[in-house]
Amino acid sequence: MDFFKKFFGGDKDSSGQVAKDRLRIVLMHDRTDITPQLLEDLRDEIIDVLTKYMEIDEKKIDISLDKDDQRAVALVANIPVIKIKRGKVDVN
């Protein structure tokens, strides 16, 4: 059944989401003069830090940089939290 989904386009959601994410990165780069690689590295490090303290839904993370009229840049992050980790956290 998975073969038919892939063959007839049932896997479009994931490829469409990848294309959407790539476009979002390009647009953020244009707005903020930050390279796409730097933005991706920033996203990965934010995820690394947060996963030490909580379970997050990495597939639904939305991180963007917005620039206002005064050329100030704001980091905007929507990160769904599944569960807060309790007890001692290893931060090595």
Secondary structure, 3 states (H helix, E strand, C coil): CHHHHHHCCCCHHHHHHHHHHHHHHHHHHHHHCCCHHHHHHHHHHHHHHHHHHEEECHHHCEEEEEECCCCCEEEEEECCEEEECCCCCCCC
